[in-house]
């Protein structure tokens, strides 16, 4: 993660799959750690969740492929049923 800028670390790129209750707990934790988070969900809730943390680097991904392509870590927050 060292961007070669004198030891300055680049933000961790996190893909968050899901935008329900657990994603609402995980996303603020990731941004508190300095991560840049992209959120994707099939239910249309991702843009609203991402907007609440946009000033901290969160954004909605339009497609799962987009989220996966730009993520170093994927946090899956989907129902287990």
N, C-alpha and C positions, 0 to 999 in steps of 0.2 A: 504494500500500500504506500510505500515511500515514492512520491512522485519525482524524486531526484532534485528537489528544491531545498537543499540544505537540511534534510531531515524532516521537512514538512510532510505530514501524512495526508494523503487524499482521503476524502470521506468514504466510508464503506458504502457500497451500493447495495441496498436491500430491496428485494422484491417481496411484497406482502400479498399473499393470495387469500382473498376473503376480505369482507368489510363489515362484519357483524360485531357482536360483543367482544369476542376475544381479540379481534384485530384492533378494536378501539382501545384495548389495554396494551397490546404489543407496539403499536405505532408510536405513541408518545414515549415509550421506553427507548425505542430505536433512535428517535430524533434527539432525545436527551443524551444519548451516547455519541451524538455527532454524525449519525448515519444519514444518508440521502435515501429516502424511501419512495418506491413506486408501488401503487396499490392497484390490484385487479380483482374484480369479482364479476360473476355472471348475472347478478341480481340488480345491477345498476347503482349500487350504493357506494362504489369506490370513489367517484368524483366528490361526493359530499364529505366522506371521511378524509380524503386527501386535502380538500379545501380548508379544513379546520387546522391543518398543520402546514399549509403552503409556505408560510413565511419561514418555516424551519426546514424547507427542502423537500417536502412531500408533494407528490403529484400522482394523478391517476394514469394508468396505462390503458390504452385502447384495446389491447389484445394480450393474451397470455404469452404469445411468442415475443412480443415487444418487452414484456416484463422480464422474461427469462434471459433474453439476449443481453440485457444491460445489468444483470444482477450478479454480484459475487456470492451473495447469500440469498436463499429463498426461505421465507418464514410462512408456513402453511397454517392458516387460521380458518379452517373450514369445519363444519359440523362433522361429528364422528358417526352419525347415523346413516 
